[in-house]
Amino acid sequence: MSANEPSGAGGSADAGESGEEEQPRRRFLLQRRPVIFYGWWVVLSGTAIMALMGAFSYYGMGVFFNSIKDDLGWSAAALGAALSLARIQGGVLAPAVGFLIDKYGSQKLVLIGVVLSGLGFILLGQTMSVVYFYIIFIFLVQGGVSAGMGNAPMAAVTNWFSRRRATAHGVMNLGLSFGGILAWPLAGIIEAWGWRQALVFAGATIWVVGIPLSFVIRHRPEDYGYLPDGDKPEDRSGDGDFPGAAAPTEVTYSPWEAMKTQAFWSIALMFSARHFVTGSVALFLIPLLEERGMSLSAAAGVLSLMALIGTPGRVGFAWLGDRYDKRLVIGFCFAFQSVGIILFTALGGNLGIFFFLVLYSPTYSGVLPLIPAIQADYFGREWFATIRGLMTPVATASVVLGPIVVASIRDWTGSYEPAFAALGVSNILALVFVAITRPPRSEAFRSAA
């Protein structure tokens, strides 16, 4: 039976017998074709999981940062180094995690990640020493995030969509915006309960919400009688861009084949350049605004606005990426990110915040779904998670350096302002990596069919 034939829609007797053995697990998907393509439920589950990651890890650690630092008497560099070491761990484990996702499926990794991360946040609330914080944050909190709250749902969404892949990633990445919007109420919880109880609350929330959602995730549509985008086999014979259209030519590169292409390295460097800037901005925006005299709640409100204004960018630029050259859309976003950060530091005050929110917020969000989408376009779905895992260590150097550089400049100068100005300038360099990104040579393509 062809890999593109629904497993419940005919085929050989052997295939039918094999499918019969797995029928109890799949019956709810195979009995009839639902009105809403199941891939969108995978997307929505991934959105919620990304919201948890955004609320308590990606944006949330910036909300917790000063409260932990001031209460325990640590330097910004000491706490920033813990966050950087956690990113090293994520980079080191990424290839193995990617391989496990491709081998065992996204659902198992999501469940493991949610359980580990929730436990880590609960234990983090008992922090009394730097060593304890480092161990719990690096191995449990970040270990759980790396294992199942980022690449695992991303791989599942990549598998369930082809023509609408960037748009699907954009919808899933709305979760990060929703997580950022929750920064303001999280700051209120910290002020009302203290950072320790807020961390316990974070861990419990991850368990209560994340564990049930992990059971909605399914790794590949073909395993459940579907094709990507919800197509039927007979739908793939016409012309056009959407249902009824011919299926896009799907390629499959092995991890080793992908690593031998220039595209692999240019996408990895693009990925790296983005995270150097955006990760540092998310972590240190609140400390910078507090340095300017804002209260924690007011500063968290700006972070929430950044995430809220970025929400349409995640879907809007992803939609453009499904219709135009993704490289041009990514380059546009990088340029406007730089302008937004530079004006934020140069103008200061409310005017600087205005330009930051208008120029930086939509475009920093817009890049995120486009990078995995362009990777899948170039290298295919079969080894998506493994190839992305192999790209991650390339990005890890800048991801690690970001918090260390920003925190060190702050400790040396007494201000976060010079560090943010440097981030704005360095983001311009990302345009170089966009310019050198090219699809692998056509003769190297291997059809997945």
C-alpha positions in Angstrom: 0.0 0.0 0.0 1.3 3.5 -0.9 2.5 5.6 2.0 0.0 8.2 0.8 -3.0 6.0 1.1 -5.2 6.3 4.2 -4.7 3.1 6.3 -8.4 2.7 6.8 -9.5 3.2 3.2 -8.6 -0.1 1.5 -5.3 -1.6 0.4 -4.0 -5.1 0.5 -5.2 -7.8 2.8 -1.9 -7.8 4.7 -2.3 -4.0 5.2 -5.8 -4.5 6.5 -4.7 -7.2 8.9 -1.9 -5.0 10.2 -4.3 -2.1 10.6 -6.8 -4.4 12.4 -4.2 -4.9 15.2 -4.0 -1.2 15.8 -7.7 -0.5 15.3 -8.6 0.0 19.0 -6.1 2.8 19.3 -7.1 4.5 16.0 -10.9 3.8 15.8 -12.0 7.3 16.9 -10.0 8.8 14.0 -10.8 6.3 11.3 -14.5 5.7 11.7 -15.4 8.7 9.7 -13.8 11.8 8.3 -14.6 14.7 10.7 -15.8 18.1 9.6 -12.7 19.7 11.2 -9.4 18.1 9.9 -7.7 16.4 12.9 -4.5 18.3 12.1 -6.1 21.5 13.4 -6.7 19.8 16.8 -3.0 18.9 16.8 -2.3 22.6 16.1 -4.6 23.8 18.9 -3.0 21.4 21.4 0.4 22.6 20.4 -0.8 26.2 20.8 -1.8 25.6 24.4 1.5 23.8 25.1 3.4 26.6 23.6 1.4 29.0 25.8 2.5 27.2 28.9 6.1 27.4 27.8 5.8 31.1 27.0 4.0 32.0 30.2 6.3 30.3 32.6 9.6 29.8 30.7 10.3 31.9 27.7 8.6 35.1 29.0 8.0 34.0 32.5 11.6 33.8 33.6 12.0 37.5 32.8 9.1 38.2 35.1 10.6 36.1 37.9 14.2 37.4 37.3 14.5 40.4 39.6 12.3 38.9 42.3 14.6 35.8 42.6 17.8 37.9 42.2 16.9 40.5 44.8 15.5 38.1 47.3 18.5 35.8 47.2 21.1 38.5 46.8 22.5 37.1 43.5 24.0 39.1 40.7 22.3 39.4 37.3 25.3 37.5 35.8 24.9 34.6 38.2 21.2 34.2 37.4 21.7 34.9 33.7 24.4 32.2 33.6 22.0 29.6 34.9 19.6 30.4 32.1 22.5 30.2 29.6 23.7 26.9 30.9 20.1 25.6 30.6 20.3 26.5 26.9 23.6 24.7 26.5 21.9 21.6 27.9 19.1 22.1 25.4 21.6 22.4 22.6 23.5 19.3 23.6 20.5 17.1 23.9 18.6 18.5 20.9 20.0 16.0 18.3 19.1 13.0 20.6 15.7 14.5 21.4 15.0 15.1 17.7 15.9 11.5 16.9 13.6 10.2 19.7 10.7 12.4 18.4 11.1 10.9 14.9 11.4 7.4 16.2 8.8 7.2 19.0 6.5 10.1 18.0 5.6 13.5 19.4 3.0 12.4 21.9 5.4 10.5 24.2 7.9 13.3 24.2 5.3 15.9 24.9 4.0 13.9 27.9 7.6 13.4 29.3 8.4 17.1 28.8 5.3 18.3 30.5 5.8 16.0 33.5 9.5 17.0 33.9 8.9 20.7 33.5 6.0 20.9 35.9 8.0 19.0 38.6 10.9 21.3 38.0 8.9 24.5 38.6 7.5 23.1 41.8 10.9 22.1 43.1 12.3 25.5 42.0 10.1 27.1 44.5 12.2 25.6 47.3 15.4 27.3 46.0 17.9 28.3 48.7 21.2 28.1 46.8 22.7 28.8 43.4 23.7 25.2 43.0 20.2 23.9 43.7 18.7 26.4 41.3 21.1 25.4 38.6 20.4 21.7 38.9 16.7 21.9 39.0 16.3 24.6 36.4 18.8 23.0 33.9 17.8 19.3 34.3 14.1 19.4 35.1 12.6 22.7 33.9 14.7 23.2 30.8 15.1 19.5 30.3 11.3 19.2 30.1 10.9 22.2 27.8 13.6 20.9 25.5 12.1 17.3 25.4 8.5 18.0 24.8 7.3 21.6 24.8 9.0 22.9 21.7 10.3 20.6 18.9 7.8 17.8 19.7 4.6 19.7 18.9 6.4 21.5 16.1 7.3 18.2 14.5 3.7 17.0 14.7 2.4 20.1 13.1 5.0 19.9 10.3 3.8 16.3 9.6 0.1 17.2 9.4 0.5 20.0 6.9 2.2 20.7 3.6 0.7 23.6 1.6 -0.6 25.3 4.8 2.5 24.4 6.8 3.7 28.0 7.6 0.2 29.1 8.5 -0.3 26.0 10.8 3.0 26.8 12.5 1.9 30.5 12.8 -1.3 29.4 14.5 0.5 27.1 16.9 3.0 29.8 17.7 0.2 32.1 18.8 0.6 30.1 22.0 3.9 32.0 22.7 2.0 35.3 22.3 -0.7 34.1 24.6 2.0 33.1 27.1 3.5 36.6 26.9 0.1 38.1 27.5 -0.1 36.1 30.7 3.1 37.9 32.0 1.0 40.6 33.5 -1.2 38.4 35.7 1.9 36.3 36.5 3.5 39.4 37.9 0.4 40.0 40.0 0.7 36.5 41.4 4.3 37.1 42.2 3.5 40.4 44.0 0.6 38.8 45.9 2.0 35.4 46.8 5.8 35.8 46.4 8.0 34.2 43.7 8.2 30.8 45.5 4.5 30.2 45.6 4.2 31.5 42.0 6.7 28.9 40.8 4.7 26.1 42.5 1.5 27.5 40.8 3.4 27.4 37.5 4.3 23.8 37.9 0.8 22.7 38.9 -0.7 24.6 36.0 1.7 22.9 33.5 0.6 19.5 34.8 -3.2 20.2 34.9 -3.3 21.7 31.4 -0.4 20.0 29.7 -0.8 16.3 30.6 -4.4 16.0 29.1 -3.3 17.9 26.0 -0.4 15.6 25.3 -2.9 12.8 24.5 -4.4 14.9 21.7 -1.0 15.1 19.9 -0.6 12.6 17.0 2.7 12.4 15.1 1.8 11.6 11.5 -1.5 11.8 9.6 -0.7 8.7 7.5 -0.8 6.6 10.7 -4.4 7.5 11.2 -5.8 7.3 7.6 -5.1 10.9 6.6 -2.9 12.8 4.2 -1.3 16.2 5.1 -3.7 19.2 4.9 -6.7 16.8 5.1 -6.4 15.8 1.5 -8.0 12.6 0.1 -6.0 10.6 -2.5 -8.4 11.7 -5.2 -7.9 15.4 -4.2 -4.4 15.3 -5.4 -4.9 15.4 -9.1 -5.9 19.0 -10.0 -4.1 22.3 -10.3 -4.1 25.2 -7.9 -3.0 25.9 -4.4 -5.7 24.4 -2.1 -8.0 21.4 -1.7 -8.2 19.7 -5.1 -4.7 20.9 -5.9 -1.9 18.6 -7.0 0.3 17.6 -4.0 3.5 19.6 -3.7 6.6 17.6 -4.5 7.7 16.2 -1.2 11.4 15.5 -0.6 13.2 13.5 2.0 16.7 14.2 3.1 18.4 12.0 5.7 20.1 14.0 8.5 23.5 13.2 7.0 22.4 14.4 3.5 20.9 17.6 4.9 24.1 18.4 6.8 26.1 18.3 3.5 24.0 21.2 2.0 24.7 24.9 2.4 21.0 25.4 3.2 21.3 23.4 6.4 24.0 25.7 7.8 22.5 28.9 6.6 19.1 28.0 8.1 20.9 27.0 11.4 22.7 30.4 11.5 19.5 32.2 10.7 17.9 30.3 13.6 20.9 31.2 15.8 20.8 34.9 15.0 17.1 35.2 15.8 17.4 33.6 19.2 20.5 35.6 20.2 18.3 38.7 20.0 14.7 37.6 20.8 15.7 35.4 23.7 17.6 38.2 25.4 14.9 40.8 24.8 12.2 38.5 26.3 14.4 37.8 29.3 15.7 41.3 30.0 12.9 43.7 28.8 11.3 43.8 32.3 14.5 44.3 34.2 15.4 47.2 31.7 11.9 48.8 32.2 12.2 48.5 36.0 15.6 50.1 35.7 13.8 53.0 33.9 11.6 53.4 37.0 8.6 51.2 36.1 6.9 48.9 38.6 7.0 45.2 38.0 3.3 45.2 37.0 3.7 48.0 34.6 6.8 46.5 33.0 5.1 43.1 32.7 2.2 45.0 31.1 4.6 46.2 28.3 5.8 42.6 27.9 2.2 41.5 27.6 1.5 44.2 25.0 4.6 43.1 23.0 3.2 39.6 22.9 -0.4 40.8 22.2 0.7 43.0 19.3 2.9 40.2 18.0 -0.1 37.9 17.8 -1.2 38.9 14.3 2.4 38.8 13.1 2.7 35.1 13.8 -0.2 34.2 11.5 0.1 37.1 9.1 3.7 36.6 8.1 3.2 32.9 8.1 0.3 33.3 5.7 2.6 35.4 3.5 5.3 32.7 3.7 2.9 30.1 2.3 2.3 32.4 -0.7 5.6 34.1 -1.4 9.3 33.4 -1.0 9.8 32.7 2.7 13.3 34.2 2.6 12.0 37.6 1.6 9.4 37.6 4.4 12.0 36.6 6.9 14.4 39.3 5.7 11.7 42.0 6.0 11.0 40.9 9.6 14.7 40.9 10.6 15.1 44.5 9.3 12.1 45.9 11.2 13.1 44.1 14.4 16.5 45.9 14.3 14.8 49.3 13.7 12.4 48.7 16.5 15.1 47.9 19.1 17.4 50.7 18.0 14.6 53.3 18.3 13.5 51.8 21.7 17.0 52.6 23.1 17.7 55.8 21.2 14.4 57.5 22.0 13.6 56.1 25.4 10.4 56.9 27.3 7.0 56.2 26.0 7.9 57.2 22.4 10.7 54.5 22.3 8.3 52.0 23.7 5.7 52.9 21.1 8.1 52.3 18.2 9.4 49.1 19.9 5.9 47.7 20.1 4.8 48.7 16.6 8.0 47.7 14.7 9.6 44.9 16.8 6.5 43.0 18.2 4.8 41.8 14.9 8.1 41.0 13.1 9.9 39.1 15.9 6.8 36.9 16.1 6.5 36.5 12.3 9.9 34.9 11.9 9.3 32.0 14.3 6.9 29.9 12.2 8.8 30.6 9.0 12.1 29.0 9.9 10.8 25.4 10.6 8.5 25.8 7.6 11.4 26.6 5.3 13.4 23.7 6.8 10.6 21.3 6.0 10.2 22.7 2.5 13.9 22.0 1.8 14.5 18.7 3.6 11.1 17.0 4.0 9.0 15.7 6.9 10.5 12.2 7.6 13.5 13.4 9.6 12.3 16.9 10.5 12.8 16.7 14.2 16.3 15.1 13.9 17.5 17.6 11.4 16.1 20.5 13.5 17.8 18.9 16.5 21.1 18.9 14.6 20.7 22.6 13.8 20.1 23.5 17.4 23.7 23.1 18.7 24.7 25.5 15.9 22.3 28.0 17.3 23.2 27.3 20.9 26.4 29.3 21.0 24.5 32.6 20.3 21.6 31.5 22.5 23.9 31.0 25.4 25.9 34.1 24.8 22.9 36.3 24.7 21.9 36.4 28.4 25.6 36.3 29.4 26.5 39.3 27.2 23.5 41.3 28.2 23.9 40.6 31.9 27.6 41.3 31.8 27.2 44.6 30.0 24.6 45.6 32.6 27.0 44.6 35.5 29.9 46.5 33.8 27.9 49.6 32.9 25.2 49.6 35.5 22.5 49.7 32.8 20.7 47.5 30.3 20.5 50.3 27.7 23.9 49.7 26.0 23.2 46.0 25.8 19.8 46.5 24.0 21.5 48.9 21.6 24.0 46.2 20.8 21.2 43.7 20.2 19.5 46.0 17.7 22.7 46.3 15.7 23.6 42.6 15.9 20.2 41.7 14.5 21.1 43.3 11.2 23.7 40.6 10.7 20.9 38.0 10.4 20.1 39.5 7.0 23.4 38.0 5.8 22.2 34.5 6.6 18.9 35.1 4.9 20.8 36.3 1.7 22.9 33.1 1.5 20.0 30.7 2.1 19.2 28.8 -1.1 17.2 25.6 -1.7 19.4 22.5 -2.1 20.3 21.7 -5.7 17.5 20.0 -7.5 19.6 17.0 -8.4 20.1 16.3 -4.7 16.3 16.1 -4.1 14.9 12.6 -3.4 11.2 12.3 -3.8 9.4 11.0 -0.7 7.0 9.2 -3.0 
